[in-house]
Amino acid sequence: MIMKNLRINYFLMLLFIGASTMLTSCVQDDDYADLNIVEEEPNIDGTIVDLSTVYNELVTNEYQNFTFEETNNYAEAYVVSSDEGGNFYKKLVVQDKPENPTIGFAIGIDITPAFTRYAFGQKVYIKLDGLTVGQQVDNVQYYPNTEFNEPTLGINNGSEIDDIPASQVEKHILRSSEIATIVPDMISFDDLSAENVNTFVQFSEVQFKRSLMRYDEDGNVISSITYAGEPGDEYDVERTFLSCVSNGQMPISTSAFSDFKSVSLPQGSGTLSGVLSRTYYGDNYTLFMRTPEDADMTNERCDDPNILYCGIPNDSNSIVYEENFNSATTFASIGWDNINVTGGNLSYVLTNFQGDKYAQISGFQSGETNYEVWLVSPEIDLSSTTDEDLSMRIQTNHNNGVILSMHITDNYTGDPATTEWKALDLEVPNGPSSGFGNFQDVGPTNISCAGDNVRIAFKYVGSDPDATTRYHIDDIKVTGN
């Protein structure tokens, strides 16, 4: 038996030596790079500078694309992205320090996968000569020039910044043997700022919205939708998460081509980590995770009992009630109550633009330091239908805070201040801080458990001049079966 084992071990040893020889003879130098093996520090024949130096060139050039030439400078940085899960594509995101970063950059690279060469936490030296720095901005109206929008490095192509060609990537991005431990920057919605863009951050005490969950009759979560695998999901799919301790919320973005697109969203609360970025339209921050492991959400949910939740939308299509305000001469003429419960003069008004009439409110220059104004619908009869959904369109303008909310009741007293309301699980659209946004769809949300005879209301709470966001409300619709 011992001799038999010795023969087997000897055979395995020969097989291993043969396989190792074949591997050594077949693998090219470039393939070794894919294994992320860096035994020696690169020879930096130049001056090492901070990432802030790179951004300062952009500021000096009044935020126009700037190409580095004959500087002999190398920017030191740490990789905080990873395409291992397929959620980053031909892009490296780097920040200036492993902990407490002050600035981050996106670098377009024409290679995939990148994580085998540039590991999460890997220190790199970026050869700047030949690269162009700019701001990746799709909708400039949302970006004051003084903000860190999405600082980007790549190859100049006129007004565009292209990816670094595959043949030049390792010439411009030199890998160090150091792979640092990246400590996520703990931030909250209240202190979120543009300087956090392109850095690795973590939100604590957060959860995904109720509307992304499925509940049983007892109110227990039984399942959730996926990160990006639902019918109709394409490109970067956004799912909203929100704070358990404040009113803050923002989307998380997942590529419909990622490896984890069909993984269900976490059902509890906890922490979310990832690279902070901007949404496609640039009007909001968003978070890109590397893999589902960046979500640690095993704690109990923190749902607000004062929010109405009847389950996921029903996709009903028979109209029960709709109002587009086009026939209204006053709100009273269509059965709506327009009430300032704080006693001031501020109220909703009917406005017409290009033949389309809608409800409008803004506390700007009202002179009222505190106001609470309600717009309440007439009674809507749901007694003969089922599976009712509510939807509308809202435009947010001159945004200086979310001060509009939507509510529902089946026991209206005639006075919004004495009525027991349930908040609706709807998200008010974002909009620019100066100028006008676009009308955006809000909903649908399931209201089938609200009662047989309900009223819908819009509550506007603010203070001039600090909270005066202007809203336009239109196309309110209730559908059912």
Secondary structure, 3 states (H helix, E strand, C coil): CHHHHHHHHHHHHHHHHHHHHHHHHHCCHHHHHHCCCCCCCCCCCCEEECHHHHHHHHHHCCCCCEECCCCCEEEEEEECCCCCCCCCCCEEEEECCCCCCCCEEEEEECCCCCCCCCCCCEEEEEECCCCEEEECCCCHHHCCCCCCCCEEEEEEECCEEECECHHHHHHHEEEEEEECCCCCEECCCCCCCHHHCCCEEEEEEEEECHHHEEECCCCCEEEECECCCCCCCCCEEEEEEEECCCCCEEEEEEECCCCCCCCECCCCEEEEEEEEEECCCCCCEEEECCCHHHEEEEECCCCCCCEECCCCCCCCCEEEEEECCCCCCCCHHHCCEEEECCCCCCCCEEEEECCEEEEEECCCCCCCCCEEEEEECCCEECCCCCCCEEEEEEEEECCCCCCEEEEEECCCCCCCCCCCCEEECCCCCCCCCCCECCCEEEEEEECCCCCCEEEEEEEEEEECCCECCEEEEEEEEEEEC
